[in-house]
């Protein structure tokens, strides 16, 4: 049997109920079709759900038909001249057209709006009540404060009884009316609606008690009715203003947007001011259980989001007073306990280095395009002999190979200090190890364009990073050459530099300075506005650095052959 309203939809495996909206009702409903997912890929099950979907369709169409029938032609006006229409009546199961589905995260703001509106009405009501009664219109003497108090006490007793019995049926109609005028909606049979009844009962009780205090000449100031959703109180606006003021790197800004999308997917879309510590806790738990993200990575995500919220609070973009992400990170102990040993980066052993330097790039002249040709040869040699970050090495220009006090150095970008200060041109000198000089590094540099990159075949990604493609290639190359330990990558060369530096008797503070980790606010000479260790200590350290049993003799022969040719 054919079912005319049963259909499928591109991009979904579920069946749908689809029905055309009658042409004369389309302007009223502002839609041409009615779609409802039957939430099953099974056709038999979908057919059994058609009647319920049809009922929902009829609930949508019936009020529109009645409205169309009630409007005589002579009352027609252009939309721009029509009076503001009253909101559609509340419906317990079908969301009326023109309303917004409210979420529990908006309940606090909804309650604030109710309280502000109710107390504002009380102020206006009192002004009228205390005016002298018009004897021509009323038989009594006017306002009776005792009767007013009696009504309020009766209402307070009723609300307290409802709270004690968890029976809020007496206030349901008033809550539905409030939702109607706020043009928001919740299904009456839902846990969220029960929660709303509970919080609205508390709000009504609070209003009654405030009115009683006002009868005694006390009471607080009437609060302002804040909009249910402040157009500026959003993650999007907060990020936009943070980017404008903080000027983060494009990659960082993209990462923040991606993590906000993750937060809204896992926790829900809500105004920024509605984000509470319990939402952050829910997000952390969901990252661990649903996204399989480690605690260390979760801490990084929380730091990114916290920076945006801090800026929003400081710039008063949000009504938040305390950053819910501020103290939410996992402890170091928890991170260490959570981190799998195989996921931690490690230093290369001498055996692993010898295996790398006996691979195709170093014995067969292999120069892959994805490895940026000569970069595939030199970068893995520079890594353990300088301890520098991959991106800093990739950014080297020919003019960055310089002499200082007669010592050949790399004039590297000081990434740590650049990130901290926001400046893009803070440099540091790293003396060149003798091994690199013996392997012909200076000869290679001399062949490059004087004003260009030392590795011109490296191409930037969308964030301007030169190291991204090379890093991917290098990981694949390690696996292909039998160095498939997941703890090894290019960053492991920094650990290698530190490990063999300590074994060579170099002081840890000097190693930290060489690799760009030095706590420059604590010690050192002032060089161009930055405190650094004396350059002489760095030179001595490079003389001490050794890699016992590292076999590079075959590379020396290649260099000699290349020079003689």
C-alpha positions in Angstrom: 0.0 0.0 0.0 1.3 3.4 -0.9 1.6 6.0 1.8 1.6 9.5 0.2 3.2 11.4 3.1 6.0 8.9 3.9 9.3 10.0 2.4 13.1 10.1 3.0 15.4 13.1 3.2 18.9 13.6 1.8 21.6 13.1 4.4 19.4 11.1 6.8 18.7 7.4 7.0 15.4 8.0 8.8 11.9 8.2 7.3 9.9 11.5 7.3 6.3 12.7 7.3 6.1 15.4 4.6 2.9 17.3 3.7 2.3 20.5 1.7 0.9 23.5 3.6 -2.2 24.7 1.8 -1.4 27.7 -0.4 -3.8 30.0 1.5 -2.2 29.2 4.8 1.5 29.5 3.8 1.7 33.3 4.5 0.2 32.7 8.0 2.6 29.9 8.9 5.5 31.3 7.0 6.4 27.9 5.5 5.5 25.8 2.4 6.0 22.3 3.8 5.6 20.4 7.0 8.4 18.0 7.7 8.6 15.7 10.8 11.2 13.1 11.3 9.8 9.7 12.2 13.1 8.9 13.9 13.5 5.4 12.4 15.1 3.8 9.3 12.6 1.0 9.6 9.7 1.5 7.1 7.2 -0.7 9.1 7.9 1.3 12.3 7.7 4.6 10.3 4.3 3.7 8.9 3.0 3.0 12.5 4.1 6.6 13.4 2.3 8.3 10.5 -0.9 8.9 12.5 0.9 10.7 15.3 2.7 12.9 12.8 -0.6 13.6 11.0 -2.1 14.6 14.3 0.7 17.1 14.9 0.2 18.4 11.3 -3.5 19.0 12.1 -2.7 20.8 15.3 -0.6 23.1 13.3 -3.1 23.7 10.5 -6.3 24.0 12.5 -5.5 27.4 14.2 -4.2 28.8 10.9 -7.5 27.8 9.2 -9.5 29.4 12.0 -7.5 32.6 11.7 -7.8 32.7 8.0 -11.6 32.1 8.2 -12.0 34.9 10.9 -10.3 37.6 8.8 -12.9 39.3 6.6 -11.4 40.8 3.4 -12.3 44.4 4.4 -10.0 44.2 7.4 -6.9 43.6 5.3 -3.9 45.9 5.9 -0.3 45.7 4.6 2.0 44.0 7.1 3.8 47.3 7.9 0.5 48.9 9.0 -0.9 46.0 11.1 -1.0 46.3 14.9 1.3 44.1 16.8 -0.5 40.8 17.1 -1.1 39.0 20.4 1.0 35.8 20.9 -0.6 32.5 20.0 -2.2 30.6 22.8 -0.1 28.0 24.7 -0.5 24.5 23.5 0.6 21.6 25.7 2.0 19.4 23.0 2.5 21.4 19.8 4.8 24.4 19.6 2.8 27.4 18.4 4.1 29.3 15.4 6.2 32.3 16.3 7.4 30.9 19.6 10.9 29.8 20.7 11.7 26.5 22.4 13.1 27.6 25.7 15.8 25.5 27.5 16.5 24.9 31.1 19.6 27.1 30.9 17.3 30.1 30.2 15.2 29.4 33.3 17.2 31.8 35.6 16.7 34.7 33.1 13.0 33.7 32.6 12.5 33.9 36.4 14.3 37.2 36.6 11.9 38.6 33.9 8.9 37.3 35.8 10.1 38.8 39.1 10.9 42.2 37.5 7.5 42.3 35.6 5.5 41.3 38.7 7.1 43.8 41.0 6.9 46.6 38.4 3.2 45.8 38.1 2.9 46.0 41.9 4.4 49.5 41.9 1.9 50.7 39.4 -0.9 48.9 41.2 -0.1 50.5 44.5 -0.2 54.0 43.0 -3.8 53.4 41.9 -4.8 51.7 45.1 -3.7 54.6 47.3 -5.6 57.2 45.3 -8.9 58.4 46.9 -11.9 56.3 45.8 -14.4 58.0 43.5 -17.7 58.1 45.5 -19.7 58.3 42.3 -18.2 55.0 41.1 -17.6 53.0 44.3 -19.8 52.3 47.3 -16.8 51.4 49.6 -14.2 53.7 51.2 -11.5 52.6 48.7 -8.3 50.6 49.4 -8.2 48.3 52.4 -4.6 47.4 53.4 -5.8 44.6 55.8 -7.8 42.9 53.0 -4.8 43.2 50.7 -2.5 41.7 53.4 -5.0 38.9 53.9 -5.0 38.1 50.2 -1.2 38.0 50.1 -0.9 35.8 53.2 -3.4 33.4 51.6 -1.4 33.3 48.4 1.8 32.7 50.4 0.2 29.8 52.3 -1.0 28.3 49.1 2.4 28.5 47.4 4.2 27.1 50.5 1.7 24.2 50.5 2.4 23.6 46.8 6.1 23.5 47.5 5.7 21.1 50.4 3.5 18.7 48.4 5.3 19.1 45.1 2.0 19.8 43.5 2.1 22.9 41.3 -1.1 22.4 39.4 -2.6 25.6 40.9 0.1 27.7 39.2 0.3 25.9 35.9 -2.2 28.1 34.1 -0.4 31.3 35.2 3.0 29.8 34.1 1.5 28.9 30.7 0.2 32.4 30.3 3.6 33.8 31.2 5.2 31.6 28.6 2.7 32.8 26.1 3.4 36.4 26.5 7.2 35.7 26.5 6.6 33.9 23.2 8.5 30.9 24.4 7.3 27.3 24.7 7.9 24.0 26.5 5.8 20.8 26.2 3.6 20.4 29.3 4.5 16.8 29.7 8.3 17.0 30.2 10.8 17.1 33.0 11.8 20.6 32.0 8.3 21.8 32.4 8.1 20.3 35.9 11.3 22.0 36.7 10.0 25.3 35.4 6.9 24.9 37.5 9.0 24.4 40.6 11.3 27.4 40.0 8.3 29.6 39.0 6.6 28.6 42.2 9.6 29.8 44.1 9.6 33.0 42.1 5.9 33.7 42.8 6.5 33.0 46.5 9.4 35.5 46.5 7.2 38.1 44.8 4.4 37.7 47.4 6.9 38.0 50.3 8.4 41.1 48.7 4.9 42.6 48.4 4.3 41.9 52.1 7.5 43.7 53.0 6.4 46.6 50.9 3.1 46.8 52.8 5.3 47.4 55.9 7.2 50.2 54.1 10.3 48.0 53.5 11.3 46.0 50.5 14.0 46.1 47.8 14.3 48.1 44.7 12.3 46.9 41.7 14.8 45.1 39.3 15.1 45.9 35.7 13.6 43.4 33.2 16.5 42.1 31.3 15.9 40.6 27.8 15.5 36.9 27.8 18.3 36.7 25.3 20.7 39.6 25.1 21.9 39.8 21.5 25.4 40.6 22.8 25.4 37.9 25.5 26.6 35.1 23.2 29.7 33.1 22.6 29.9 34.5 19.1 30.0 38.2 20.2 32.4 37.3 23.1 34.8 35.6 20.6 34.6 38.5 18.1 35.5 41.1 20.8 38.3 38.9 22.2 39.8 38.4 18.8 39.6 42.2 18.2 41.3 43.1 21.5 43.7 40.2 22.1 44.7 39.6 18.5 45.4 35.9 18.9 46.9 33.9 16.1 44.4 32.8 13.4 44.9 29.1 14.4 44.1 29.9 18.0 41.0 31.8 17.1 39.8 28.9 14.9 40.5 26.5 17.7 38.5 28.5 20.2 35.5 28.6 17.8 35.8 24.8 17.3 35.8 24.3 21.1 32.8 26.6 21.6 30.9 24.5 19.0 31.9 21.4 21.0 30.6 23.0 24.2 27.3 23.9 22.6 27.0 20.4 21.1 27.7 18.6 24.4 26.0 21.0 26.9 23.6 23.1 24.8 23.2 26.5 23.3 22.7 29.1 25.9 23.5 32.8 26.6 27.0 33.3 27.9 25.6 34.6 31.2 23.8 31.3 31.7 27.0 29.2 31.8 27.4 27.9 35.3 30.0 25.7 37.0 27.7 22.7 36.6 27.7 23.2 32.9 31.5 23.3 32.9 31.5 20.1 34.9 29.0 18.5 32.5 31.3 19.6 29.6 34.4 18.1 31.2 32.6 14.8 31.8 31.3 14.6 28.3 34.7 15.3 26.8 36.1 12.4 28.7 33.3 9.9 28.2 31.7 10.8 24.9 34.6 12.4 23.0 37.4 10.2 24.5 39.6 13.3 25.1 42.4 13.0 27.7 42.5 15.3 30.8 45.5 17.1 29.6 43.7 18.1 26.4 40.6 19.0 28.3 42.6 21.4 30.4 43.9 23.0 27.2 40.3 23.4 26.0 39.2 24.9 29.3 42.1 27.4 29.2 41.0 28.5 25.7 37.4 29.1 26.7 38.3 30.7 30.0 40.3 33.4 28.2 37.3 34.3 26.2 35.0 34.4 29.2 37.5 36.5 31.2 37.6 39.0 28.4 33.8 39.1 28.2 33.6 39.8 32.0 36.2 42.5 31.9 34.6 44.2 28.9 31.1 43.7 30.3 30.0 41.8 27.3 28.2 39.4 29.7 26.4 39.7 33.0 28.7 37.0 34.4 30.6 38.1 37.5 32.7 35.0 38.1 34.3 32.9 35.3 32.9 29.4 35.6 35.9 28.0 33.8 38.4 29.7 36.1 39.1 26.9 38.5 37.8 24.0 36.5 41.0 22.4 35.2 42.1 19.0 36.3 45.0 18.9 38.7 48.5 18.0 37.6 48.3 14.8 39.5 45.0 13.8 37.8 46.6 14.6 34.4 49.7 12.6 35.1 47.6 9.7 36.3 45.3 9.9 33.2 48.1 10.1 30.6 49.0 6.8 29.0 52.7 6.1 28.9 52.6 5.4 25.2 51.2 8.9 24.5 54.0 10.8 26.2 56.8 12.2 24.0 60.2 10.7 24.7 63.8 11.3 23.8 65.4 9.3 21.0 68.0 6.8 22.0 71.3 6.6 20.2 70.2 3.5 18.5 67.0 5.2 17.2 69.1 8.2 16.0 71.5 5.8 14.2 68.5 4.1 12.6 67.1 7.4 11.4 70.4 8.6 10.0 70.9 5.3 8.1 67.5 5.7 6.4 66.7 6.5 2.7 67.1 10.3 3.1 70.6 9.9 4.4 72.0 7.0 2.4 70.0 7.0 -0.9 69.6 10.7 -1.6 65.8 10.5 -1.1 64.4 14.1 -1.1 60.6 13.8 -1.0 58.5 16.8 -2.0 56.2 16.5 1.0 59.4 16.7 3.1 60.3 19.9 1.3 63.4 18.3 -0.4 66.5 19.5 1.4 64.5 20.2 4.6 64.0 16.4 4.9 67.7 16.1 5.3 68.7 19.0 7.4 65.8 19.5 9.8 66.2 16.1 11.6 69.9 17.0 12.0 69.2 20.4 13.3 66.6 19.2 15.8 68.8 17.2 18.3 71.8 19.6 17.8 69.9 22.8 18.6 66.8 21.7 20.7 64.8 24.3 18.7 61.1 24.0 17.9 60.2 22.8 14.5 58.3 25.9 13.4 61.2 28.1 14.5 63.7 26.1 12.4 61.3 26.2 9.4 61.1 30.0 9.7 64.8 30.4 9.4 66.0 32.7 6.6 69.5 32.8 5.2 70.3 36.1 7.1 69.5 34.2 10.4 72.7 32.3 10.2 75.1 34.8 11.8 78.2 35.2 13.7 78.3 36.6 17.2 81.6 37.1 19.0 83.2 35.0 16.3 80.8 32.1 16.9 78.4 30.9 14.2 74.8 30.9 15.5 71.2 30.5 14.5 69.2 33.7 15.1 65.9 32.1 16.0 62.5 33.5 16.7 62.0 33.4 20.5 58.6 31.9 20.4 58.0 31.8 24.1 58.7 35.5 24.6 56.8 36.4 21.4 53.7 34.6 22.7 54.0 36.3 26.1 54.5 39.8 24.8 52.5 39.7 21.6 55.5 40.9 19.7 56.4 39.1 16.5 60.1 39.8 16.2 61.9 38.8 19.4 65.0 36.8 18.5 67.6 34.7 20.4 71.0 33.4 19.5 71.7 29.6 19.6 75.4 28.7 19.0 75.8 26.1 16.2 77.1 22.7 17.3 80.4 21.6 15.7 78.8 18.5 14.2 76.5 20.7 12.1 79.5 22.7 10.9 81.4 19.5 10.0 78.4 18.2 8.0 78.4 21.3 5.8 75.6 23.4 7.1 77.2 26.7 6.3 77.9 25.5 2.7 74.3 24.5 2.3 73.1 27.9 3.6 75.5 29.7 1.2 73.6 28.1 -1.8 70.3 29.7 -0.8 68.8 33.1 -1.7 70.3 35.7 0.5 66.9 37.2 1.3 64.9 34.0 1.3 64.0 31.1 3.5 66.7 28.5 4.1 64.1 25.9 3.2 62.2 27.5 0.3 60.2 24.4 -0.5 58.2 24.6 2.8 54.7 25.9 2.1 52.5 27.6 4.8 49.2 26.2 5.8 46.0 28.3 6.2 47.4 29.7 9.5 50.8 30.6 8.0 52.6 27.8 9.6 55.5 26.4 7.6 56.0 23.2 9.7 52.5 21.6 9.4 53.0 19.6 6.2 56.6 18.7 7.1 55.5 17.5 10.5 52.9 15.1 9.0 55.5 13.8 6.5 58.1 13.2 9.2 55.7 11.2 11.4 54.9 9.0 8.3 58.6 8.7 7.5 59.4 7.5 11.0 56.8 4.8 10.8 58.0 3.7 7.3 61.6 3.4 8.6 60.7 1.3 11.6 60.7 4.1 14.2 57.0 3.6 14.8 57.0 4.2 18.6 54.1 6.6 19.1 56.2 8.6 21.7 58.6 9.7 18.9 58.0 12.7 16.7 60.0 15.8 15.7 59.3 17.4 19.1 61.1 14.5 20.7 64.4 16.0 19.4 63.9 18.7 22.1 63.7 16.0 24.8 66.8 14.4 23.2 68.7 17.7 23.3 67.8 18.1 27.0 68.6 14.5 27.9 72.0 14.4 26.3 72.7 17.9 27.5 72.3 16.8 31.1 74.4 13.7 30.5 77.1 16.0 29.0 77.2 17.9 32.3 75.4 21.0 31.1 73.5 22.9 33.8 69.7 22.6 33.5 69.2 26.4 33.5 71.5 26.7 30.5 69.6 24.0 28.7 66.4 25.7 29.3 67.8 28.9 27.9 69.1 27.2 24.8 65.7 25.5 24.0 63.8 28.7 24.8 62.3 27.8 28.2 64.3 30.1 30.4 62.4 31.9 33.2 63.9 35.2 32.0 62.2 37.3 34.7 64.3 35.7 37.4 67.9 36.0 36.2 70.2 36.9 33.3 71.7 39.9 31.5 69.5 42.5 29.9 69.8 42.1 26.1 67.5 44.3 24.0 64.9 44.5 26.8 65.0 40.7 27.6 66.9 39.1 30.4 69.1 36.2 29.2 72.0 34.1 30.4 75.4 35.2 29.3 76.2 34.1 25.8 79.5 32.6 26.9 77.6 30.0 28.9 75.7 29.0 25.8 78.8 28.6 23.8 80.5 26.5 26.5 77.4 24.3 26.7 77.4 23.6 22.9 81.1 22.6 23.2 80.2 20.1 26.0 77.1 18.6 24.2 77.9 15.2 22.9 76.1 12.1 21.6 78.3 9.1 22.4 78.2 6.4 19.7 76.2 8.5 17.3 77.2 7.4 13.8 77.4 10.2 11.3 80.6 9.3 9.5 78.8 8.4 6.3 77.3 11.9 6.1 80.8 13.5 6.4 81.9 11.4 3.4 78.8 12.6 1.4 79.7 16.2 2.3 83.3 15.8 1.2 82.3 14.1 -2.1 79.8 16.9 -2.7 82.4 19.6 -2.2 85.0 17.9 -4.5 82.4 17.5 -7.2 
